[in-house]
Amino acid sequence: MGVSVRIPDRAVARSLRIRPSDGSTGARLALVGFALIVAAALAAAVMVGDARLPAILTVGAMVPAALVDIREHRLPDRWVGFAGAAFAATSWIAWLLGQPVDVGGATAGALTMAAPILALHLVSPGSMGFGDVKASLVLGAAVGSVDWQLALSALTLASGLGAAVGIAGRSRTIAFGPCLVLAASIALTGVSISMGGAP
């Protein structure tokens, strides 16, 4: 006579669960590598005296978060926080080096870009995640440090890009983070071109 042994469901689930590989080491290496790139860019900018460096580096630091958002539809706090820290650090260094830092513009830009997204998140959390709110706060501060009105331009452009992607993909759910990062990049690129062409 055979003996049957009942295995609790939790034990079965635990035995079949595949633990994901620990990606913390890779993430640390990526962070160190990016920090070295930031340091090199900062050193180059110090020599040329470009006051737009904090904004440019901050938008660049948001690119990894945007790539994760495309794949997983979430903006990692780690990368958004790192971008915010990069903006604060480079702005402080620029100030120490005697370059102008528009704190008022950064504050106005952050509020201009983040307030509408926060309102939408509060009204409909399913349509706009809180990660987008945090990303828009950082990006708004970055572009606002150059000109606070750029935050409004970036937000408008991001909304248009998001609508276009949604219509093209026939989807009600899109990754909005990449739209924010691309719009901020375009806003800064336009300023760089206009300043480059100025006499």
Backbone as ProteinMPNN parsed JSONL, in Angstrom:
{"seq_chain_A": "MGVSVRIPDRAVARSLRIRPSDGSTGARLALVGFALIVAAALAAAVMVGDARLPAILTVGAMVPAALVDIREHRLPDRWVGFAGAAFAATSWIAWLLGQPVDVGGATAGALTMAAPILALHLVSPGSMGFGDVKASLVLGAAVGSVDWQLALSALTLASGLGAAVGIAGRSRTIAFGPCLVLAASIALTGVSISMGGAP", "coords_chain_A": {"N_chain_A": [[0.854, -1.189, 0.0], [0.669, 2.065, -0.996], [2.017, 5.141, 0.241], [0.766, 8.291, 0.503], [1.901, 11.583, 0.355], [1.122, 14.737, 1.31], [1.968, 17.786, 0.013], [2.226, 21.015, 1.148], [0.688, 23.826, -0.452], [2.14, 26.217, -0.385], [4.731, 25.306, 0.009], [5.194, 23.968, -2.374], [5.047, 26.074, -4.172], [7.218, 27.537, -3.275], [9.297, 25.8, -3.836], [9.233, 25.665, -6.573], [9.723, 28.19, -7.346], [11.677, 30.451, -9.136], [14.516, 32.069, -8.45], [15.404, 35.328, -9.243], [18.426, 36.444, -10.791], [20.88, 38.216, -8.976], [21.055, 41.493, -9.635], [22.382, 43.588, -8.549], [25.13, 44.05, -8.5], [25.776, 44.562, -11.196], [24.243, 46.867, -11.512], [25.552, 48.617, -9.788], [28.049, 48.796, -11.036], [27.259, 49.997, -13.425], [26.37, 52.417, -12.443], [28.731, 53.481, -11.383], [30.235, 53.675, -13.726], [28.703, 55.526, -15.151], [28.973, 57.699, -13.455], [31.669, 58.268, -13.794], [31.63, 59.111, -16.439], [30.076, 61.4, -16.167], [31.803, 62.904, -14.559], [33.94, 63.295, -16.326], [32.666, 64.757, -18.342], [31.973, 66.982, -16.865], [34.476, 68.025, -16.223], [35.324, 68.755, -18.781], [33.4, 70.669, -19.387], [33.928, 72.598, -17.5], [36.242, 73.663, -18.473], [35.369, 74.867, -20.823], [33.423, 76.471, -19.871], [30.523, 76.23, -19.895], [27.38, 77.091, -18.967], [25.091, 75.637, -19.157], [25.524, 73.053, -18.55], [24.664, 71.542, -16.126], [21.911, 71.099, -16.699], [22.039, 69.659, -19.117], [23.475, 67.332, -18.382], [21.724, 66.292, -16.489], [19.418, 65.625, -17.951], [20.605, 63.718, -19.586], [21.233, 61.815, -17.641], [18.759, 60.801, -17.113], [18.174, 59.117, -19.153], [18.742, 56.244, -18.87], [16.643, 55.561, -17.089], [14.438, 56.11, -18.682], [14.749, 54.142, -20.644], [14.309, 51.828, -19.159], [11.666, 52.297, -18.542], [10.43, 51.999, -21.023], [10.666, 49.251, -21.374], [9.594, 48.089, -19.016], [7.54, 49.654, -18.126], [7.822, 51.426, -15.933], [9.434, 53.875, -13.918], [12.509, 53.768, -12.572], [13.249, 54.549, -9.214], [15.889, 54.75, -8.436], [17.415, 55.681, -10.661], [16.079, 58.051, -11.297], [16.436, 59.463, -8.939], [19.229, 59.594, -8.956], [19.624, 61.238, -11.165], [18.491, 63.604, -10.213], [20.253, 64.105, -8.11], [22.591, 64.459, -9.573], [21.992, 66.811, -10.912], [21.779, 68.634, -8.753], [24.398, 68.454, -7.699], [26.099, 69.205, -9.869], [25.136, 71.759, -10.348], [25.807, 73.026, -7.982], [28.606, 72.843, -8.09], [29.056, 74.355, -10.385], [28.23, 76.825, -9.425], [30.187, 77.269, -7.463], [32.323, 77.624, -9.127], [31.85, 80.068, -10.107], [29.945, 80.364, -12.098], [26.74, 81.395, -13.348], [23.787, 80.415, -11.604], [20.518, 79.701, -11.926], [18.39, 79.573, -9.623], [15.759, 80.275, -9.054], [14.578, 80.012, -11.579], [14.91, 77.255, -11.961], [13.282, 76.272, -9.925], [10.763, 77.289, -10.694], [10.543, 76.033, -13.17], [10.451, 73.326, -12.407], [8.023, 73.238, -10.98], [6.245, 74.076, -12.969], [6.382, 72.021, -14.861], [5.846, 69.696, -13.392], [3.474, 70.05, -11.903], [0.995, 69.872, -13.513], [1.172, 67.153, -14.261], [1.173, 65.89, -11.8], [-1.389, 66.584, -10.938], [-2.936, 65.175, -12.803], [-2.165, 62.601, -12.095], [-3.25, 62.414, -9.527], [-5.963, 62.599, -10.08], [-6.379, 60.451, -11.826], [-4.767, 57.825, -11.151], [-4.151, 55.508, -12.559], [-3.705, 56.264, -15.149], [-1.521, 57.918, -15.15], [1.529, 57.504, -13.773], [3.208, 57.787, -10.549], [5.902, 57.852, -10.788], [6.329, 59.248, -13.151], [5.647, 61.765, -12.301], [7.724, 62.379, -10.504], [9.883, 62.255, -12.266], [9.274, 64.345, -14.034], [9.519, 66.458, -12.315], [12.279, 66.553, -11.787], [13.307, 66.861, -14.416], [12.003, 69.208, -15.146], [13.15, 71.047, -13.385], [15.748, 70.959, -14.352], [15.648, 71.895, -17.095], [14.457, 74.279, -16.537], [16.421, 75.67, -15.222], [17.867, 76.744, -17.238], [15.992, 78.195, -18.731], [12.931, 79.0, -17.505], [10.613, 78.85, -19.0], [11.097, 76.897, -20.82], [10.329, 74.569, -19.605], [7.558, 74.522, -19.824], [7.35, 74.344, -22.598], [8.612, 71.864, -22.987], [6.869, 70.155, -21.597], [4.509, 70.443, -23.084], [5.378, 69.457, -25.556], [6.062, 66.842, -24.815], [3.547, 65.832, -24.142], [2.321, 65.912, -26.644], [3.97, 64.097, -28.022], [3.443, 61.779, -26.558], [0.709, 61.416, -27.107], [0.851, 60.989, -29.872], [2.355, 58.612, -29.993], [0.612, 56.888, -28.667], [-1.603, 56.905, -30.403], [-0.448, 55.954, -32.758], [0.355, 53.412, -31.964], [-2.046, 52.386, -31.224], [-2.826, 52.173, -28.561], [-3.864, 52.538, -25.193], [-2.24, 52.741, -23.071], [0.914, 53.892, -22.469], [4.505, 54.26, -22.257], [5.387, 57.006, -20.6], [7.613, 58.271, -19.665], [9.914, 58.195, -21.491], [8.956, 60.047, -23.371], [8.953, 62.414, -21.905], [11.704, 62.72, -21.377], [12.769, 62.862, -23.989], [11.453, 65.142, -24.93], [12.468, 67.123, -23.199], [15.132, 66.994, -23.976], [14.966, 67.871, -26.63], [14.043, 70.468, -26.187], [16.26, 71.615, -24.874], [18.151, 71.276, -26.875], [17.188, 72.953, -28.854], [17.592, 75.444, -27.628], [20.359, 75.416, -27.425], [21.085, 75.453, -30.135], [20.037, 77.922, -30.937], [21.507, 79.649, -29.308], [24.003, 79.078, -30.219], [23.902, 80.101, -32.719], [23.704, 82.738, -32.282], [24.995, 86.04, -32.495]], "CA_chain_A": [[0.0, 0.0, 0.0], [1.501, 3.258, -1.102], [1.779, 6.223, 1.187], [0.728, 9.591, -0.176], [2.349, 12.693, 1.194], [0.577, 15.994, 0.809], [2.895, 18.913, 0.137], [1.47, 22.274, 1.193], [0.788, 24.656, -1.654], [3.221, 27.198, -0.241], [6.002, 24.623, -0.169], [5.335, 23.722, -3.809], [5.343, 27.362, -4.81], [8.566, 27.93, -2.914], [10.256, 24.922, -4.498], [9.211, 25.937, -8.004], [10.054, 29.585, -7.605], [13.026, 30.687, -9.653], [15.013, 33.339, -7.945], [16.129, 36.092, -10.261], [19.829, 36.716, -10.466], [21.105, 39.488, -8.302], [21.611, 42.471, -10.569], [22.89, 44.741, -7.818], [26.517, 44.304, -8.901], [25.723, 45.226, -12.493], [23.709, 48.216, -11.333], [26.609, 49.435, -9.186], [29.045, 49.066, -12.063], [26.674, 50.97, -14.353], [26.342, 53.71, -11.753], [30.113, 53.971, -11.322], [30.607, 54.062, -15.081], [28.033, 56.777, -15.506], [29.574, 58.758, -12.642], [32.924, 58.637, -14.447], [31.273, 59.895, -17.629], [29.649, 62.717, -15.675], [32.991, 63.628, -14.11], [34.689, 63.705, -17.516], [31.906, 65.827, -18.99], [32.067, 68.151, -15.997], [35.809, 68.599, -16.399], [35.353, 69.412, -20.085], [32.544, 71.855, -19.344], [34.61, 73.611, -16.7], [37.226, 74.318, -19.331], [34.702, 75.712, -21.818], [32.556, 77.399, -19.153], [29.143, 76.141, -20.359], [26.474, 77.148, -17.821], [23.965, 74.722, -19.382], [25.97, 71.694, -18.253], [23.799, 70.793, -15.203], [20.684, 70.663, -17.372], [22.364, 68.645, -20.12], [23.83, 66.103, -17.684], [20.535, 65.757, -15.822], [18.598, 64.957, -18.971], [21.337, 62.516, -19.965], [21.135, 60.844, -16.553], [17.413, 60.243, -17.122], [18.027, 58.189, -20.279], [18.563, 54.857, -18.413], [15.306, 55.401, -16.526], [13.506, 56.068, -19.814], [14.887, 52.842, -21.295], [13.611, 50.874, -18.297], [10.237, 52.576, -18.672], [9.969, 51.39, -22.278], [10.618, 47.8, -21.221], [8.841, 47.615, -17.857], [6.502, 50.642, -17.791], [8.063, 52.023, -14.627], [10.639, 54.698, -13.86], [13.19, 53.381, -11.334], [13.608, 55.635, -8.303], [17.342, 54.849, -8.365], [17.926, 56.529, -11.728], [15.489, 59.385, -11.173], [17.141, 60.089, -7.828], [20.594, 59.899, -9.38], [19.554, 62.41, -12.05], [18.286, 64.767, -9.346], [21.509, 64.356, -7.393], [23.544, 64.981, -10.55], [21.647, 68.212, -11.151], [22.153, 69.406, -7.574], [25.85, 68.476, -7.558], [26.721, 69.997, -10.923], [24.742, 73.158, -10.151], [26.612, 73.538, -6.868], [29.978, 73.004, -8.582], [29.037, 75.502, -11.296], [28.158, 78.028, -8.588], [31.507, 77.438, -6.854], [33.234, 78.085, -10.168], [31.477, 81.416, -10.506], [28.968, 80.392, -13.178], [25.414, 81.743, -12.838], [22.842, 79.324, -11.366], [19.192, 80.292, -11.793], [17.612, 78.749, -8.691], [14.353, 80.621, -9.253], [14.141, 79.397, -12.823], [14.831, 75.811, -11.744], [12.085, 76.026, -9.111], [9.587, 77.549, -11.531], [10.485, 74.981, -14.181], [10.014, 72.087, -11.768], [6.597, 73.355, -10.682], [5.508, 74.176, -14.229], [6.342, 70.734, -15.55], [5.354, 68.611, -12.548], [2.14, 70.283, -11.346], [-0.077, 69.255, -14.309], [1.293, 65.696, -14.231], [0.728, 65.494, -10.467], [-2.851, 66.71, -10.923], [-3.469, 64.043, -13.558], [-1.929, 61.401, -11.291], [-4.207, 62.4, -8.42], [-7.3, 62.362, -10.632], [-6.418, 59.11, -12.422], [-3.45, 57.197, -10.956], [-3.914, 54.474, -13.549], [-3.288, 56.834, -16.43], [-0.241, 58.613, -14.983], [2.179, 56.987, -12.579], [3.916, 58.76, -9.721], [7.26, 57.958, -11.31], [6.327, 60.334, -14.134], [5.62, 63.017, -11.541], [9.083, 62.619, -10.011], [10.757, 62.527, -13.413], [8.972, 65.682, -14.548], [10.047, 67.419, -11.34], [13.716, 66.656, -12.024], [13.533, 67.415, -15.753], [11.549, 70.598, -15.14], [14.182, 71.845, -12.716], [16.923, 71.014, -15.215], [15.444, 72.822, -18.22], [14.111, 75.576, -15.963], [17.644, 76.372, -14.835], [18.282, 77.475, -18.427], [14.893, 79.131, -18.947], [11.783, 78.291, -16.93], [9.597, 78.638, -20.023], [11.4, 75.649, -21.503], [9.577, 73.498, -18.949], [6.238, 74.509, -20.447], [7.539, 73.83, -23.956], [8.918, 70.44, -22.889], [5.653, 69.453, -21.189], [3.606, 70.44, -24.239], [5.939, 68.548, -26.553], [5.94, 65.477, -24.284], [2.143, 65.443, -24.267], [2.098, 65.632, -28.051], [4.657, 62.854, -28.356], [2.704, 60.683, -25.942], [-0.519, 61.21, -27.878], [1.221, 60.418, -31.168], [2.745, 57.213, -29.78], [-0.595, 56.144, -28.337], [-2.425, 56.763, -31.61], [0.258, 55.084, -33.698], [0.348, 52.044, -31.451], [-3.418, 52.02, -30.87], [-2.755, 51.737, -27.169], [-4.226, 53.54, -24.194], [-1.172, 52.761, -22.072], [2.242, 54.064, -23.052], [5.565, 54.695, -21.342], [5.455, 58.457, -20.776], [8.95, 58.737, -19.29], [10.729, 58.53, -22.662], [8.428, 61.273, -23.984], [9.441, 63.529, -21.093], [13.149, 62.872, -21.578], [13.0, 63.315, -25.363], [10.982, 66.523, -25.044], [13.441, 67.977, -22.517], [16.33, 67.033, -24.824], [14.67, 68.733, -27.781], [13.979, 71.849, -25.696], [17.633, 72.069, -24.646], [18.837, 71.326, -28.171], [16.757, 74.192, -29.513], [18.279, 76.57, -26.99], [21.78, 75.349, -27.798], [21.22, 75.89, -31.529], [19.786, 79.373, -31.02], [22.629, 80.347, -28.687], [25.157, 78.883, -31.063], [23.785, 80.934, -33.887], [23.638, 84.143, -31.903], [26.292, 86.724, -32.694]], "C_chain_A": [[0.89, 1.239, 0.0], [1.113, 4.311, -0.093], [1.828, 7.537, 0.429], [1.097, 10.679, 0.81], [1.856, 13.983, 0.574], [1.574, 17.117, 1.067], [2.096, 20.205, 0.139], [1.726, 23.107, -0.059], [1.935, 25.646, -1.569], [4.587, 26.561, -0.472], [6.26, 24.347, -1.65], [5.733, 25.004, -4.525], [6.767, 27.791, -4.529], [9.607, 27.096, -3.651], [10.334, 25.189, -5.99], [9.623, 27.348, -8.346], [11.498, 29.712, -8.073], [13.481, 32.055, -9.198], [15.76, 34.085, -9.033], [17.559, 36.35, -9.822], [19.972, 38.099, -9.875], [21.789, 40.463, -9.254], [22.216, 43.675, -9.885], [24.328, 45.074, -8.225], [26.57, 45.03, -10.232], [25.229, 46.653, -12.377], [24.768, 49.134, -10.734], [27.676, 49.788, -10.221], [28.543, 50.102, -13.062], [26.678, 52.361, -13.735], [27.739, 54.326, -11.677], [30.567, 54.446, -12.697], [29.981, 55.378, -15.49], [28.61, 57.949, -14.716], [30.901, 59.218, -13.248], [32.673, 59.47, -15.699], [30.869, 61.311, -17.226], [30.859, 63.543, -15.259], [33.811, 64.13, -15.298], [33.995, 64.856, -18.229], [31.991, 67.116, -18.18], [33.423, 68.833, -16.169], [35.913, 69.343, -17.728], [34.551, 70.707, -20.057], [33.178, 72.977, -18.533], [35.591, 74.387, -17.569], [36.569, 75.236, -20.348], [33.732, 76.693, -21.167], [31.12, 77.402, -19.62], [28.205, 76.07, -19.157], [25.289, 76.201, -17.969], [24.306, 73.284, -19.001], [25.062, 70.956, -17.261], [22.532, 70.274, -15.863], [20.96, 69.535, -18.35], [22.682, 67.307, -19.45], [22.622, 65.465, -17.015], [19.638, 65.026, -16.803], [19.282, 63.673, -19.43], [21.233, 61.422, -18.914], [19.766, 60.183, -16.495], [17.212, 59.216, -18.241], [17.899, 56.731, -19.816], [17.18, 54.6, -17.823], [14.266, 55.299, -17.637], [13.559, 54.722, -20.521], [14.199, 51.746, -20.48], [12.102, 51.059, -18.434], [9.663, 51.965, -19.948], [9.757, 49.897, -22.098], [9.644, 47.349, -20.133], [7.687, 48.527, -17.447], [6.609, 51.101, -16.335], [9.361, 52.808, -14.702], [11.342, 54.411, -12.533], [13.58, 54.596, -10.493], [15.117, 55.852, -8.257], [17.882, 55.828, -9.405], [17.355, 57.933, -11.675], [16.182, 60.15, -10.054], [18.564, 60.461, -8.189], [20.617, 61.128, -10.284], [19.356, 63.684, -11.233], [19.547, 65.135, -8.588], [22.566, 64.936, -8.329], [23.277, 66.458, -10.826], [22.076, 69.092, -9.976], [23.676, 69.549, -7.469], [26.51, 69.364, -8.609], [26.35, 71.472, -10.818], [25.587, 73.794, -9.049], [28.053, 73.774, -7.311], [30.065, 74.202, -9.519], [29.012, 76.81, -10.513], [29.512, 78.308, -7.932], [32.508, 77.988, -7.861], [32.862, 79.458, -10.709], [30.508, 81.5, -11.669], [27.582, 80.687, -12.608], [24.527, 80.508, -12.707], [21.484, 79.942, -11.073], [18.31, 79.384, -10.935], [16.116, 79.016, -8.865], [13.793, 79.987, -10.507], [13.984, 77.896, -12.689], [13.582, 75.456, -10.946], [10.821, 76.207, -9.928], [9.424, 76.472, -12.593], [9.977, 73.673, -13.617], [8.516, 72.114, -11.499], [5.761, 73.37, -11.956], [5.343, 72.822, -14.894], [5.674, 69.643, -14.712], [3.911, 68.798, -12.089], [1.025, 69.667, -12.191], [-0.037, 67.724, -14.269], [0.863, 65.158, -12.868], [-0.793, 65.546, -10.382], [-3.49, 65.534, -11.653], [-3.297, 62.735, -12.796], [-2.95, 61.297, -10.161], [-5.619, 62.098, -8.906], [-7.421, 60.926, -11.142], [-5.049, 58.454, -12.308], [-3.131, 56.135, -12.0], [-3.405, 55.009, -14.867], [-1.943, 57.55, -16.346], [0.393, 58.173, -13.674], [2.93, 58.067, -11.814], [5.375, 58.883, -10.138], [7.383, 59.061, -12.346], [6.32, 61.691, -13.451], [7.028, 63.366, -11.067], [10.048, 62.945, -11.151], [10.535, 63.926, -13.957], [9.481, 66.765, -13.605], [11.543, 67.647, -11.583], [14.003, 67.318, -13.371], [13.102, 68.88, -15.829], [12.551, 71.519, -14.472], [15.395, 72.022, -13.62], [16.733, 72.033, -16.34], [15.092, 74.213, -17.714], [15.321, 76.365, -15.533], [18.232, 77.145, -16.012], [17.27, 78.568, -18.743], [13.628, 78.427, -18.488], [10.687, 78.032, -17.964], [9.86, 77.378, -20.842], [10.634, 74.473, -20.891], [8.181, 73.377, -19.55], [6.315, 73.949, -21.863], [7.778, 72.326, -23.93], [7.676, 69.637, -22.524], [4.666, 69.351, -22.348], [4.076, 69.448, -25.295], [5.807, 67.094, -26.097], [4.512, 64.966, -24.408], [1.81, 65.102, -25.716], [2.747, 64.326, -28.491], [3.914, 61.647, -27.792], [1.43, 60.361, -26.697], [-0.222, 60.549, -29.218], [1.586, 58.943, -31.042], [1.521, 56.358, -29.491], [-1.472, 55.894, -29.554], [-1.769, 55.795, -32.591], [0.227, 53.627, -33.257], [-1.017, 51.535, -31.072], [-3.479, 51.461, -29.446], [-3.136, 52.88, -26.24], [-3.151, 53.689, -23.129], [0.172, 52.848, -22.774], [3.237, 54.398, -21.942], [5.779, 56.193, -21.576], [6.835, 59.016, -20.444], [9.829, 59.079, -20.478], [10.262, 59.798, -23.369], [8.929, 62.505, -23.237], [10.922, 63.789, -21.35], [13.447, 63.406, -22.979], [12.578, 64.769, -25.531], [11.949, 67.489, -24.37], [14.724, 68.1, -23.345], [16.133, 67.97, -26.01], [14.634, 70.197, -27.354], [15.381, 72.409, -25.482], [18.411, 72.176, -25.946], [18.47, 72.585, -28.926], [17.432, 75.403, -28.943], [19.74, 76.586, -27.393], [21.993, 75.845, -29.217], [21.05, 77.4, -31.647], [20.927, 80.166, -30.404], [23.881, 80.227, -29.54], [25.121, 79.775, -32.279], [23.745, 82.417, -33.576], [24.996, 84.794, -32.101], [26.991, 86.947, -31.36]], "O_chain_A": [[1.738, 1.426, 0.873], [-0.028, 4.344, 0.369], [2.828, 7.852, -0.215], [0.651, 10.68, 1.957], [2.159, 14.273, -0.584], [1.97, 17.36, 2.206], [1.348, 20.457, -0.806], [2.814, 23.093, -0.636], [2.626, 25.891, -2.558], [5.482, 27.168, -1.06], [7.387, 24.473, -2.128], [6.631, 25.016, -5.367], [7.451, 28.332, -5.398], [10.66, 27.6, -4.042], [11.374, 24.969, -6.61], [9.849, 27.668, -9.513], [12.415, 29.15, -7.474], [12.876, 33.072, -9.538], [16.651, 33.528, -9.673], [17.854, 36.457, -8.632], [19.257, 39.03, -10.245], [22.947, 40.28, -9.628], [22.532, 44.672, -10.534], [24.701, 46.246, -8.287], [27.314, 45.998, -10.389], [25.729, 47.548, -13.058], [24.874, 50.297, -11.123], [28.149, 50.923, -10.28], [29.295, 50.975, -13.495], [26.953, 53.354, -14.409], [27.912, 55.527, -11.88], [31.205, 55.491, -12.821], [30.629, 56.233, -16.093], [28.726, 59.058, -15.238], [31.223, 60.406, -13.222], [33.408, 60.415, -15.986], [31.267, 62.29, -17.859], [30.942, 64.733, -15.564], [34.315, 65.253, -15.281], [34.639, 65.809, -18.667], [32.073, 68.208, -18.743], [33.509, 70.058, -16.25], [36.509, 70.417, -17.804], [34.963, 71.716, -20.629], [32.992, 74.155, -18.835], [35.751, 75.599, -17.425], [37.135, 76.27, -20.705], [33.267, 77.632, -21.811], [30.528, 78.475, -19.738], [28.233, 75.093, -18.408], [24.554, 75.982, -17.006], [23.463, 72.395, -19.12], [24.709, 69.81, -17.537], [22.122, 69.139, -15.618], [20.206, 68.564, -18.411], [22.211, 66.262, -19.9], [22.505, 64.241, -16.975], [19.154, 63.931, -16.516], [18.621, 62.656, -19.64], [21.155, 60.24, -19.248], [19.62, 59.118, -15.894], [16.195, 58.524, -18.272], [17.025, 56.024, -20.318], [16.607, 53.532, -18.036], [13.329, 54.505, -17.551], [12.527, 54.212, -20.955], [13.58, 50.843, -21.043], [11.351, 50.084, -18.44], [8.537, 51.469, -19.95], [8.785, 49.337, -22.606], [8.948, 46.347, -20.298], [6.94, 48.205, -16.522], [5.616, 51.154, -15.609], [10.273, 52.455, -15.45], [10.826, 54.771, -11.475], [14.168, 55.552, -11.0], [15.584, 56.976, -8.068], [18.698, 56.695, -9.089], [18.054, 58.902, -11.972], [16.481, 61.336, -10.194], [19.058, 61.513, -7.783], [21.519, 61.96, -10.185], [19.967, 64.714, -11.516], [19.877, 66.311, -8.436], [23.345, 65.801, -7.93], [24.206, 67.255, -10.958], [22.661, 70.157, -10.169], [24.183, 70.634, -7.183], [27.376, 70.177, -8.286], [27.153, 72.341, -11.159], [26.023, 74.94, -9.161], [28.656, 74.786, -6.952], [31.021, 74.975, -9.463], [29.679, 77.779, -10.878], [29.936, 79.461, -7.856], [33.427, 78.724, -7.499], [33.481, 79.952, -11.651], [30.263, 82.59, -12.185], [27.279, 80.267, -11.491], [24.514, 79.652, -13.593], [21.323, 80.636, -10.07], [17.581, 78.537, -11.452], [15.306, 78.089, -8.828], [12.67, 79.482, -10.508], [13.044, 77.316, -13.233], [12.905, 74.472, -11.242], [9.911, 75.379, -9.867], [8.307, 76.045, -12.885], [9.176, 72.984, -14.249], [7.817, 71.135, -11.756], [4.698, 72.752, -12.016], [4.278, 72.514, -15.43], [5.009, 68.763, -15.259], [3.194, 67.815, -11.904], [0.166, 68.986, -11.632], [-1.082, 67.074, -14.246], [0.257, 64.089, -12.786], [-1.415, 64.648, -9.814], [-4.471, 64.961, -11.177], [-4.166, 61.864, -12.839], [-3.454, 60.212, -9.875], [-6.383, 61.419, -8.22], [-8.435, 60.265, -10.921], [-4.252, 58.511, -13.245], [-1.961, 55.89, -12.294], [-2.747, 54.292, -15.621], [-1.294, 57.764, -17.37], [-0.14, 58.437, -12.596], [3.249, 59.125, -12.357], [6.014, 59.901, -9.874], [8.411, 59.735, -12.423], [6.91, 62.65, -13.949], [7.474, 64.505, -11.209], [10.919, 63.804, -11.014], [11.491, 64.619, -14.304], [9.832, 67.861, -14.042], [12.014, 68.784, -11.586], [14.835, 68.22, -13.462], [13.749, 69.692, -16.491], [12.78, 72.638, -14.932], [16.0, 73.093, -13.657], [17.559, 72.929, -16.517], [15.386, 75.211, -18.371], [15.273, 77.594, -15.479], [19.001, 78.087, -15.819], [17.636, 79.718, -18.989], [13.282, 77.371, -19.017], [9.913, 77.087, -17.815], [8.952, 76.851, -21.485], [10.33, 73.498, -21.579], [7.68, 72.273, -19.759], [5.453, 73.174, -22.279], [7.222, 71.591, -24.746], [7.45, 68.56, -23.075], [4.061, 68.302, -22.568], [3.28, 68.696, -25.857], [5.48, 66.217, -26.896], [4.29, 63.801, -24.741], [1.107, 64.129, -25.987], [2.155, 63.547, -29.237], [3.773, 60.623, -28.461], [1.099, 59.195, -26.91], [-0.951, 59.657, -29.652], [1.186, 58.123, -31.867], [1.397, 55.244, -30.0], [-2.02, 54.805, -29.72], [-2.429, 54.937, -33.176], [0.089, 52.721, -34.08], [-1.158, 50.389, -30.646], [-4.096, 50.429, -29.181], [-2.779, 54.035, -26.47], [-3.155, 54.657, -22.369], [0.523, 51.982, -23.575], [2.85, 54.769, -20.834], [6.291, 56.598, -22.62], [7.188, 60.108, -20.889], [10.44, 60.148, -20.492], [11.079, 60.543, -23.909], [9.286, 63.512, -23.849], [11.341, 64.934, -21.518], [14.279, 64.299, -23.14], [13.264, 65.543, -26.197], [12.225, 68.562, -24.908], [15.328, 69.171, -23.411], [17.015, 68.758, -26.351], [15.131, 71.068, -28.068], [15.662, 73.545, -25.862], [19.241, 73.072, -26.102], [19.318, 73.213, -29.56], [17.812, 76.307, -29.686], [20.301, 77.646, -27.672], [22.952, 76.567, -29.491], [21.803, 78.073, -32.351], [21.284, 81.232, -30.906], [24.71, 81.136, -29.588], [26.16, 80.164, -32.812], [23.75, 83.254, -34.479], [26.031, 84.16, -31.894], [28.087, 87.504, -31.322]]}, "name": "protein", "num_of_chains": 1, "seq": "MGVSVRIPDRAVARSLRIRPSDGSTGARLALVGFALIVAAALAAAVMVGDARLPAILTVGAMVPAALVDIREHRLPDRWVGFAGAAFAATSWIAWLLGQPVDVGGATAGALTMAAPILALHLVSPGSMGFGDVKASLVLGAAVGSVDWQLALSALTLASGLGAAVGIAGRSRTIAFGPCLVLAASIALTGVSISMGGAP"}
